[in-house]
Amino acid sequence: MPASEPLIHVVEDLRFQSHESPPGHPERPERLAAVSRALDLHGAHLHRMTPREASEEEILRIHSRDHYGLIEETAARAPAQLDPDTYVSRRSLEVAKLAAGSTIDLALSVARREASYGIAAVRPPGHHAEAGRPMGFCLLNNVAIAARALQAELGLDKILILDWDVHHGNGTQHSFENDPSILYLSMHQFPHYPGTGRFDEAGSGAGLGATVNLALPPGCGDEEYIGLAHRVVVPVTQRFAPEMILVSCGFDAHRDDPLAAMNVSARGYREMTGVVARLAADLCGGRLAFVLEGGYAISGLEEGTGAVLEALSDPESVSLETPLAPQASTLHALVEASAAVHRGRYPGIGAA
Ligand SMILES: [Zn+2]
């Protein structure tokens, strides 16, 4: 054990369970109870922050006024279905604003070094929410709203959003694809919902290269995820040199998840967290916050959250040895596919 455990700010509140789902829906309030159990096991160094709702001004940095109005209007006549996956219950607008506002405060507190790390155990999730369209269980894009708040409130110049949810975060990518100041790096199952996130989606205009997509075939597990963390996430992040790292932290790449076909175990989440924590320590004064996205197996949410906390309590215990990628391996093919798109900008990809 390290000499002193880091202080971790946590957003966790029963009100996040008041966004009610239709019977049988995978994005259900019980998900947060699973995360809470894991947090309680590591409870000694956690400080719970008081949640607050995001202001309209903060939300409108990412979303259109029509988008906000649509959620407001559907909440008033709830329960309502916005698309086959996405629903609004009576308190959903309030809960979504709490999720976004709390994620902002968490990110700001970590950026100001009031805590070593942050974890936002919020719902509804956010990364599929587009500027003008709720989708994929997501109403407001919590991580995107927080990134813009960091820039607006603290003047941060460059932010990395690392998204290891098993689904591609179309909403986050589209929010920043023309913007070189926010690098979006996603590891996701492909092809899969929502259909975006090909390797060659690399940003556009001034933002070309500030979108990095790792489109993984079904069946990938710890070897591929840990290997990509070392061989792609590390060189890209070192070259980009962010001032803060936000992780869109879904746990649906877990081997038990019912909505995807990946095989990540606790070891995978622990080692990825360790790599990211070491990057944050080297590059941006340790500024690192995790924002819950998906994850639909109770076991995956518990194990994943526990693994993140374990790695944060002692990042030095995680090996920084770059795993081998034999020529015929899936990992090798994935690194090469990424290098083919990005090697000019990030020469470290695929080197060695
Ligand atoms: Zn997901």
Boltz pocket constraint, residues with backbone or C-beta under 6 A from the ligand:
constraints:
  - pocket:
      binder: B
      contacts: [[A, 165], [A, 166], [A, 167], [A, 250], [A, 252], [A, 293], [A, 294], [A, 295]]
      max_distance: 6.0
